[in-house]
Amino acid sequence: MGLLSGKRLLVTGVITESSIAFRVAEAAQREGAQVVLTGYGRLSLVRRIAARLPEPAPVLELDVTNDEQLASLTDRLLPHLTGLDGVLHSIAFAPAGALGGNFLHTTRQEAATAFGVSTYSLQALTTATLPLLTEGASVVGLDFDAGQAWSGYDWMGVAKAGLESCARYLAGYLGPRGIRVNLVAAGPLRTVAARNIAGEPGSGEGLDGDWPQRAPLGWDCADATPVAKACVALFSDLFPATTGEIIHVDGGAHAMGDRLTSRLSRGAAR
């Protein structure tokens, strides 16, 4: 019996095996969950990736900016799942003009695109699946610490700040239905999305910088397993009274205001 035995989950955002969403789906299946994936664009690729899970998962097309696809999502899920115990929101996008130091020159449309895909989509996806969400269900979104500005992250950082606020409002409105809404703020990871931002994680530049050294527990930019495990825990029944929360899974870097608190200095302190 796994932590998610009998749970039915919808997982969005799988693109490749390096996707955080893929690792979440994989970990959830290993804990006994039944999983359906959604994909956007290259569905044939997503289906090939879905076949590499411990149990091949069905894939539904979902563009979160397409109202028709959102409206039909429940009907398209029903042949696979008669109810939902959890939804993973792993969707974010910003045009190139909204990233990489272009903050002062980003157009209104570029910023609106980043907000619509990365922020409003949490509300859109949650309300689209609401008819199937059971009492005690858990909505989990993937976040990146929006408490400060990050070089090159620009309007995606603004969108993530909005995502955090959106999650709190959803938690308030859905709490009376017994539905939890939480975010997992991951440290930088080597994903397709990360490569679209100046300074790929692990390069020593951009978002991660010296993240592995600043994190008291260390941080592996190539390993999404800790993030996947956190999502599994939030989907489980282990957090029945936790909602509107942001769980940081980043080696503790978000809590360190002084770069001297690195693994090297901790070793010297011993």
MOMO-V198816 format. One record per pair of residues at least 24 apart in sequence whose C-alpha atoms are under 6 Angstrom apart, sorted by the first residue. I is the first residue (numbers start at 1). J is the second residue. Records with the same first field share a line. If there is no record, write none. Layout:
I=J / J
//
This chain:
2=31 / 32
3=31 / 236
4=31 / 32 / 33 / 236
5=32 / 33
6=33
7=33 / 85
8=33 / 34 / 84 / 85
9=35 / 84 / 85 / 86 / 87
10=35 / 36 / 37 / 87
11=37 / 87 / 88
12=37 / 38 / 88 / 89 / 90
13=90 / 91
15=46
18=191
19=191
20=224
23=228
24=228
26=53
28=232
38=62
64=121
70=128
83=132
84=132 / 133
85=133 / 134 / 137
86=137 / 138 / 139
87=139
88=140 / 141
89=141
90=142
92=117 / 118
93=117 / 118
98=155
99=152 / 153 / 154
100=152 / 198
101=152
103=154
115=159
119=159 / 162 / 163
135=178 / 179
136=178 / 179
137=179
138=179 / 180 / 181 / 235
139=181
140=181 / 182 / 183
141=183
142=183 / 184
143=184 / 185
144=185 / 186
145=185
151=206
152=198
168=244
171=243 / 244
180=243
181=243 / 244
182=243 / 244 / 245
183=246
184=246 / 247 / 248
185=247 / 248 / 249
186=249 / 250
187=250
188=221
189=221 / 222
190=221 / 222
213=262 / 263
214=253 / 259 / 262
215=251 / 252 / 253
216=252 / 262 / 263
217=251
218=251
219=251
//
